[in-house]
Amino acid sequence: TLSVKNQRLSDVVKEAGGVIPGAYVRGARLIRTMNEDELARRDELIKMAKQSAAADAKDSLSLEQLATETTYLVGIHLDEALANPGCDEDVELQNGDRLVIPRYNRTVKISGDVQKSNTVAFKNKKNYKYYVEQAGGYGKRARKSHTYILYQNGTIAKASKGTIEPGCEI
């Protein structure tokens, strides 16, 4: 429960007594529950998508799954928020928000159109191409220019411009 109206990430961590040893602050993520306006907007978008003549059976399944989701991930940088309370990265919380701070995870997951999805040990200073090779390389239908890094904190970067970190997924 929020103790004050404008409570921020750094406030919650401070109230909890800080982070425990072994916590991976860079991997922290914020899971937000949709409010009434967001639910209504989601439902309207789903309704419009269903009416689209281009929607096929595969899309319909995706839309049905989307209709059941009531939370979403907010990309945060908790390490920056804790280092500089009140900064832009120190976002204000809303009722229903959940802050998850994982343990340090020294692996990288590789999935998508690769030969064999895999999880391998993180190696410092290796680029995404090294990790794709650890999954047997790209599959035949892979769109190599559409390779992305999904970070534990909920942010995403184009693989060619991002840096691999422990716990991320390519």
C-alpha positions in Angstrom: 0.0 0.0 0.0 1.3 3.4 -0.9 2.0 5.5 2.2 1.9 8.9 0.5 0.3 10.0 -2.8 3.5 10.8 -4.7 5.5 7.9 -3.5 8.5 7.0 -5.7 10.6 3.9 -6.4 13.4 5.1 -4.1 10.9 5.8 -1.3 9.6 2.2 -1.4 13.1 0.7 -1.3 14.1 3.0 1.6 10.9 2.1 3.6 11.7 -1.6 3.0 15.1 -1.2 4.5 17.1 -1.2 1.2 17.9 -4.2 -1.0 19.3 -7.5 0.2 22.8 -8.8 -0.7 22.6 -10.6 -4.0 19.8 -8.5 -5.4 20.2 -7.4 -9.0 19.0 -3.7 -8.9 19.7 -3.2 -12.7 17.3 -6.0 -13.4 14.4 -4.6 -11.2 11.1 -4.3 -13.0 7.8 -2.6 -12.2 4.6 -4.5 -12.9 1.7 -2.1 -13.2 -2.0 -3.0 -12.9 -4.2 -1.3 -15.5 -6.5 1.4 -14.3 -10.1 1.8 -15.6 -9.1 4.1 -18.4 -6.3 1.8 -19.6 -8.7 -1.2 -19.5 -11.3 0.7 -21.5 -8.7 1.8 -24.0 -7.4 -1.8 -24.3 -10.9 -3.2 -24.8 -11.7 -0.6 -27.5 -8.5 -1.4 -29.4 -9.3 -5.1 -29.2 -12.8 -4.5 -30.5 -11.4 -2.4 -33.5 -8.8 -5.1 -34.2 -11.5 -7.9 -34.2 -13.6 -5.9 -36.7 -10.6 -5.6 -39.0 -11.0 -7.8 -42.1 -7.4 -8.7 -41.9 -7.7 -10.6 -38.6 -7.1 -14.3 -39.1 -7.4 -17.2 -36.6 -3.8 -16.6 -35.3 -4.5 -12.9 -34.6 -7.8 -13.8 -32.9 -5.9 -16.0 -30.5 -3.5 -13.2 -29.7 -6.4 -10.8 -29.2 -8.1 -13.2 -26.8 -4.9 -13.5 -24.8 -4.5 -9.7 -24.7 -8.0 -9.3 -23.5 -7.3 -11.3 -20.3 -4.1 -9.3 -19.4 -4.6 -6.7 -16.7 -1.0 -5.8 -16.0 1.9 -4.5 -18.0 5.6 -4.0 -17.5 7.0 -0.5 -16.9 10.7 -0.2 -18.0 12.6 1.3 -15.1 16.2 2.0 -14.1 16.1 1.4 -10.3 19.8 1.7 -10.0 19.6 5.3 -11.3 16.6 6.1 -9.1 18.3 4.9 -6.0 21.5 6.8 -6.8 19.6 10.1 -7.4 16.2 10.1 -5.6 13.7 12.4 -7.3 15.3 12.2 -10.7 13.2 11.3 -13.8 14.1 7.6 -13.4 12.6 7.6 -9.9 9.0 7.2 -11.2 6.0 7.8 -9.1 4.1 4.7 -8.2 0.4 3.9 -8.6 -1.9 1.7 -6.5 -1.4 -1.9 -7.4 2.2 -1.5 -8.7 4.6 -4.3 -7.8 8.3 -3.8 -7.7 10.3 -7.0 -8.4 14.0 -7.0 -7.7 15.5 -10.3 -8.9 18.6 -12.1 -7.7 21.7 -11.7 -9.9 21.3 -14.0 -12.9 24.5 -14.8 -14.8 22.8 -16.2 -17.8 21.5 -14.9 -21.2 18.5 -16.5 -22.9 18.4 -16.8 -26.7 15.0 -17.5 -28.4 13.1 -16.8 -31.5 14.1 -18.0 -35.0 17.4 -19.6 -33.9 18.4 -23.3 -34.4 17.7 -24.2 -30.8 16.5 -21.8 -28.1 19.1 -21.9 -25.3 20.2 -20.3 -22.1 24.0 -19.8 -21.6 26.3 -18.3 -19.1 26.9 -14.5 -19.4 30.3 -13.6 -20.7 31.4 -10.0 -20.3 32.0 -7.9 -23.4 30.5 -10.5 -25.8 28.0 -9.1 -28.3 24.7 -10.5 -29.4 26.2 -12.4 -32.3 28.2 -14.5 -29.9 25.0 -15.5 -28.1 23.1 -16.2 -31.3 25.9 -18.6 -32.2 25.5 -20.3 -28.8 21.9 -21.2 -30.0 23.2 -22.7 -33.2 22.9 -19.5 -35.3 19.9 -17.9 -36.9 17.1 -20.0 -38.4 16.2 -20.0 -42.1 13.4 -17.5 -41.7 15.1 -15.2 -39.2 14.9 -11.5 -39.8 18.5 -10.7 -38.6 18.0 -6.9 -38.7 15.1 -7.4 -36.2 17.1 -8.9 -33.4 16.4 -7.3 -30.1 17.6 -7.4 -26.5 14.9 -7.7 -23.8 16.4 -6.6 -20.5 15.2 -7.8 -17.1 14.0 -4.3 -16.2 11.5 -4.3 -19.1 13.4 -2.1 -21.5 14.2 -3.3 -25.1 17.0 -2.3 -27.4 17.9 -3.1 -31.0 20.7 -5.8 -30.6 23.1 -3.9 -32.9 22.9 -0.8 -30.6 22.4 -2.5 -27.2 24.8 -4.1 -24.7 24.3 -7.6 -23.4 23.7 -7.7 -19.6 23.3 -10.7 -17.2 19.7 -11.9 -17.2 18.6 -10.5 -20.6 17.0 -12.3 -23.5 17.9 -12.0 -27.1 
